[in-house]
Amino acid sequence: MTVHSLIHLVLVLLLPPLLLGVIARTKAVFAGRTGPPLLQPYHDLVKLLRKGMVISSATTAMFLAGPAVTLAATLAASLLVPLGHHAAVISFPGDMILFAYLLALGRFFTASAALDTGSPFEGMGAAREVTFAWLAEPSLFLGFVALARVSGSYSLTGMLADPMAPPLGSLGPMVLVVAGWFIVLLAENCRIPFDDPNTHLELTMIHEVMVLDHSGPALGAILYGAAVKLFVFAGLVLGVALPFTADAWTDWLLFVVSVISLAVVVGVVESSMARLRLLHIPKLLVSSSLLTAFAVVFLIDR
Amino acid sequence: MNTTLLLLAVVIAALSGVPSLWPSRRGEAAQSIATAMLLLATALGAAAAIAVLGGGAGRSLHLPLNPLLPELTFGLDALSAVFLLPACLLCACAAVFDLGYWRANAGEGRRVRIFLGLLTASLMSVLAARDGVAFLIAWEAAALSAFFLITTEHRQREVRTAGWIYLAATHAGTLLLLAFFGYWAATSGGFAMTPLAPAAAGGAAGSVLFVLALAAFGLKAGIVPLHFWLPGAHANAPSHVSALLSGVLIKMGVYGVLRAAWMLPGPPVWWGVVVLAIGATSAVVGVAFAIGQHDLKRLLAYHSIENIGIIFLGTGLALLGRATGHAELLALGLGGALLHVWNHGLFKGLLFLAAGATTHACGTREIDRLGGVARTMPQTAACFLVGAVAICGLPPLNGFVSELLTYLGMFRALSDAPTIAGAAMVAIPALALVGAMALLCFVKVFGVVYLGVPRSAAATAEREAPLARRAPMLALAVACLGIGLLPMLALPALQPVIADWVPAGTNPPDLGALVPCSAISVLGLAMLAAGAILWSSLRSRCDRRQRAVGTWDCGYGRPTVAMQYTATSFAQQFVDHSRFLLLPVAHRPATDALFPGPARFDSHVPDLVLDRMLLPTLRGIAVSCNWLRALQRGKVQVYLLYVFLTLLCLLLFA
């Protein structure tokens, strides 16, 4: 294991909650408030880990398997994404497919755990989650197609961590991929305009309503898993968007700075936009697929 | 040697139902004998398959039938052996499951026993047949035994209808097969199923043969739009028969397509593109209709159409690889298709058996009436969960491995010629779409049927399924996990088939080197371990403070079990988005008064081909042919006159 793999692991395990703190602080600044400290999410996680759990008598073993499997799958997926143009910890041909399907595994278990409670609200959230994910999936894969076409590689590391790719000629398609994937990032991580993580009305929730019944350490595992997922998606988008430098250490620095800036951008989007009506969400997701589809079309004759 | 072993298995399987013919009051002994004989036969068949895949040869055997007909030829090669292995496993599972079925439905026991044996025997013979005549005899025997198995519960009108539609469809397929073998004999000069010379196969004759084979076998495989018989037949057969239909019988269609493609070397590029397009369409349409279903087994049947589509995606890639001489594309496509044949057999067999155990315990197939089954049937629920995760293609189970092979093939095709790259650019997002839709569907089924609280006292399972039903499910679940976690054990078995498909003299690419087996294995095991550790540590945290509380009701103090999200409401958003394809039919009660009375709401998604196109057309034809009834006089003498006149005309104008 090289020192870069070690840095990768440390960043994946420690940095994600900070992104939530940065987003919350950005939103507070826009609203003219002071906002919680940047490290508040870490405190929240520790607090949740120390609490007890209330578990509905309607549930089965699936209820706790939801957070457990989702966190395990997300962490496994995080090993596959190259961060800051450094090779991922594990890399092999076809790892982008494993990445997408690991996240899908998490979705399966989160939604099933929601249905396990028998609550109509949680069922509603689960239905929305899997329905919207259905619309977002082609966008992710069309992005992979575009990157495979540009780099000639079949692994995430080859697509995102090779200083030869992407060549300047494919700048246009890459901008489209970044735009499409940024929308997927917002949708998959339940940010505004798809979902409001701070909403208080169950009827309008997507992700939050699925985890209404989880408490204590289980809720902590869910929140932490969600933060890791946001971080991993940020790594994916930045892999396409970030310019290279000559120096490996500068690349790490650049990566950490830009992940935090991406969190600021998410915060800005959240502060400056209203949440979309549920009926309009599919349209935005289809546009994201179309953006990446156009990226693929521009690469046809290469 | 191996072929003899297989034919011995065929004889034992065919005779397994014979003891049931002796009248006995209870039939206990006959049932045990039948199961034992079927287990023996499938073990022999599996041994033959493993021997051939391990490098053994299956010598051709020639059986003279009678002096007038050509002799029947049987043999066993790698392609047959790959299909034989899951067929044996599933037939054995069905035989054991039948022990449980028979105890509950004693009246139909004899029928099922006899035709289960015959179906097993004829499926084995289809795979062993090496000439057109033997193939057609075995094919028809399999089709007819399947018909009698589908119509086991023939006292219900719905079952009879499904049976007749199946019979009509399978005979339409046989007619096309007759045309195929007739034309084959005219082209190749005999009925023997051996590869044609590439020069002869490449021309128009080869393409006609391929299209005939695609239509004939596609009808059996259930590709869209030839799938119309499939949902009804799968839904109305006893569950272990559905498992066989979905896991083995429709795979015979895939086998036929692959066999025909093997017989016609040097394919043009368009064959591959057509098969790829059929695969993508079947996969998307199949899963979209599955989401709209309310009947548990009908839903699983539509997923068979989806998975046949995924298998066809791999087959199309293999044909493209063969057409362009791109050996890696061929290896990945063929490997993906064949491994998905195995995997689909395993997880769909598992799902049908689990669904059968569930519907039998609860007395209904309606998803919206079931609920909370996991409380009383935890093992059945766990088995269904394994099948559901596998069918969505999720790691660390077997469905992921075969889909990964197909994906890898498609990504490799991206750097090929523009036609092939373009096809891959459409097929990759299509497969991704199908995966996400399958996930939607199985979260719905698993969540609504097994999780939550029972929706009614009537549809509540009282106890776990008996051992005879659980044992086959557990065996299949273990196989699903095994291939998912240790794919390096399964892939070498497919290598001999790939060696058969590459042009003679060239080295076939090693599938194990193209697929990152060890990485999948390590990550899968690590994730499983991490998930288990996290789960048990969460579990240990809750035991100490466990209190009996209900689900958080969001402030509404009087929730009822009827307020749980149903399958209909779960799928409603998707069905609304896909209205243009699914054309759902809903009867909504009018709410016109301030205090409306009791009302009924129901909705269903009829089949696009059968209910919207085929039945109306056929009804129209039947009505417009009413005038022909004038000829139908009901007197034998008149009919003899017709025969005489027809013969006269034929002899005069011949």
Chai-1 contact restraints between the chains, C-beta under 6 A:
chainA,res_idxA,chainB,res_idxB,connection_type,confidence,min_distance_angstrom,max_distance_angstrom,comment,restraint_id
A,G52,B,R545,contact,1.0,0.0,6.0,A-B,restraint_1
A,M53,B,C542,contact,1.0,0.0,6.0,A-B,restraint_2
A,V54,B,V549,contact,1.0,0.0,6.0,A-B,restraint_3
A,I55,B,C542,contact,1.0,0.0,6.0,A-B,restraint_4
A,S56,B,G550,contact,1.0,0.0,6.0,A-B,restraint_5
A,S56,B,T551,contact,1.0,0.0,6.0,A-B,restraint_6
A,S57,B,A548,contact,1.0,0.0,6.0,A-B,restraint_7
A,A58,B,V453,contact,1.0,0.0,6.0,A-B,restraint_8
A,A58,B,T551,contact,1.0,0.0,6.0,A-B,restraint_9
A,T60,B,A374,contact,1.0,0.0,6.0,A-B,restraint_10
A,M62,B,L451,contact,1.0,0.0,6.0,A-B,restraint_11
A,L64,B,W535,contact,1.0,0.0,6.0,A-B,restraint_12
A,L64,B,L538,contact,1.0,0.0,6.0,A-B,restraint_13
A,L64,B,R539,contact,1.0,0.0,6.0,A-B,restraint_14
A,A65,B,W535,contact,1.0,0.0,6.0,A-B,restraint_15
A,A68,B,G531,contact,1.0,0.0,6.0,A-B,restraint_16
A,A68,B,L534,contact,1.0,0.0,6.0,A-B,restraint_17
A,A68,B,W535,contact,1.0,0.0,6.0,A-B,restraint_18
A,A68,B,L538,contact,1.0,0.0,6.0,A-B,restraint_19
A,V69,B,G531,contact,1.0,0.0,6.0,A-B,restraint_20
A,L71,B,L534,contact,1.0,0.0,6.0,A-B,restraint_21
A,A72,B,M527,contact,1.0,0.0,6.0,A-B,restraint_22
A,A72,B,A530,contact,1.0,0.0,6.0,A-B,restraint_23
A,A72,B,G531,contact,1.0,0.0,6.0,A-B,restraint_24
A,A72,B,L534,contact,1.0,0.0,6.0,A-B,restraint_25
A,A76,B,L523,contact,1.0,0.0,6.0,A-B,restraint_26
A,A76,B,M527,contact,1.0,0.0,6.0,A-B,restraint_27
A,F92,B,P516,contact,1.0,0.0,6.0,A-B,restraint_28
A,F92,B,A519,contact,1.0,0.0,6.0,A-B,restraint_29
A,G94,B,L404,contact,1.0,0.0,6.0,A-B,restraint_30
A,G94,B,L408,contact,1.0,0.0,6.0,A-B,restraint_31
A,I97,B,L404,contact,1.0,0.0,6.0,A-B,restraint_32
A,I97,B,Y407,contact,1.0,0.0,6.0,A-B,restraint_33
A,Y101,B,L394,contact,1.0,0.0,6.0,A-B,restraint_34
A,Y101,B,P395,contact,1.0,0.0,6.0,A-B,restraint_35
A,Y101,B,F400,contact,1.0,0.0,6.0,A-B,restraint_36
A,A104,B,L394,contact,1.0,0.0,6.0,A-B,restraint_37
A,A104,B,L439,contact,1.0,0.0,6.0,A-B,restraint_38
A,L105,B,L394,contact,1.0,0.0,6.0,A-B,restraint_39
A,F108,B,L439,contact,1.0,0.0,6.0,A-B,restraint_40
A,F108,B,V443,contact,1.0,0.0,6.0,A-B,restraint_41
A,A111,B,V443,contact,1.0,0.0,6.0,A-B,restraint_42
A,S112,B,V443,contact,1.0,0.0,6.0,A-B,restraint_43
A,S112,B,F446,contact,1.0,0.0,6.0,A-B,restraint_44
A,S112,B,G447,contact,1.0,0.0,6.0,A-B,restraint_45
A,L115,B,G447,contact,1.0,0.0,6.0,A-B,restraint_46
A,L115,B,L451,contact,1.0,0.0,6.0,A-B,restraint_47
A,L115,B,G452,contact,1.0,0.0,6.0,A-B,restraint_48
A,D116,B,L451,contact,1.0,0.0,6.0,A-B,restraint_49
A,T117,B,T551,contact,1.0,0.0,6.0,A-B,restraint_50
A,G118,B,G452,contact,1.0,0.0,6.0,A-B,restraint_51
A,G118,B,V453,contact,1.0,0.0,6.0,A-B,restraint_52
A,G118,B,T551,contact,1.0,0.0,6.0,A-B,restraint_53
A,G118,B,Q564,contact,1.0,0.0,6.0,A-B,restraint_54
A,S119,B,T551,contact,1.0,0.0,6.0,A-B,restraint_55
A,P120,B,M563,contact,1.0,0.0,6.0,A-B,restraint_56
A,P120,B,Q564,contact,1.0,0.0,6.0,A-B,restraint_57
A,P120,B,Y565,contact,1.0,0.0,6.0,A-B,restraint_58
A,F121,B,C554,contact,1.0,0.0,6.0,A-B,restraint_59
A,G123,B,Y565,contact,1.0,0.0,6.0,A-B,restraint_60
A,A127,B,F570,contact,1.0,0.0,6.0,A-B,restraint_61
A,V130,B,L440,contact,1.0,0.0,6.0,A-B,restraint_62
A,V130,B,V443,contact,1.0,0.0,6.0,A-B,restraint_63
A,T131,B,Q573,contact,1.0,0.0,6.0,A-B,restraint_64
A,T131,B,F574,contact,1.0,0.0,6.0,A-B,restraint_65
A,A133,B,A436,contact,1.0,0.0,6.0,A-B,restraint_66
A,W134,B,A436,contact,1.0,0.0,6.0,A-B,restraint_67
A,W134,B,M437,contact,1.0,0.0,6.0,A-B,restraint_68
A,W134,B,L440,contact,1.0,0.0,6.0,A-B,restraint_69
A,E137,B,A432,contact,1.0,0.0,6.0,A-B,restraint_70
A,E137,B,A436,contact,1.0,0.0,6.0,A-B,restraint_71
A,P138,B,P429,contact,1.0,0.0,6.0,A-B,restraint_72
A,P138,B,A432,contact,1.0,0.0,6.0,A-B,restraint_73
A,P138,B,L433,contact,1.0,0.0,6.0,A-B,restraint_74
A,F141,B,I428,contact,1.0,0.0,6.0,A-B,restraint_75
A,F141,B,P429,contact,1.0,0.0,6.0,A-B,restraint_76
A,F141,B,A432,contact,1.0,0.0,6.0,A-B,restraint_77
A,L142,B,P429,contact,1.0,0.0,6.0,A-B,restraint_78
A,V145,B,M425,contact,1.0,0.0,6.0,A-B,restraint_79
A,V145,B,I428,contact,1.0,0.0,6.0,A-B,restraint_80
A,A148,B,F411,contact,1.0,0.0,6.0,A-B,restraint_81
A,A148,B,L414,contact,1.0,0.0,6.0,A-B,restraint_82
A,R149,B,L414,contact,1.0,0.0,6.0,A-B,restraint_83
A,Y154,B,F411,contact,1.0,0.0,6.0,A-B,restraint_84
A,E202,B,C554,contact,1.0,0.0,6.0,A-B,restraint_85
A,L212,B,W552,contact,1.0,0.0,6.0,A-B,restraint_86
A,D213,B,T551,contact,1.0,0.0,6.0,A-B,restraint_87
A,D213,B,W552,contact,1.0,0.0,6.0,A-B,restraint_88
A,P217,B,L538,contact,1.0,0.0,6.0,A-B,restraint_89
A,P217,B,R541,contact,1.0,0.0,6.0,A-B,restraint_90
A,A218,B,L538,contact,1.0,0.0,6.0,A-B,restraint_91
A,V296,B,M425,contact,1.0,0.0,6.0,A-B,restraint_92
